[in-house]
């Protein structure tokens, strides 16, 4: 888990939102996990980091893999932020 995820978790607690499950595995056939998930509400939050940092989520293969994961999540009925 990243420092950014820990910061978001602290903000979620501070404002009194229900506690999400962290690193929730939503696919049995893949190793896909959500950073945060409110399973009963079918709501997930992914923390991708900065757009201009050159990290995995902004490079071609990483972005493509994220699109595949998020599309599968939506097809399964999740809303992903």
Secondary structure, DSSP 8 states (H G I E B T S, - for coil): --HHHHHHHHHHHHTT----EEEEE--SSS--EEEEEEGGGTEEE-----TTS--GGGSHHHHHHHHHHHHHHHHTT-EE-
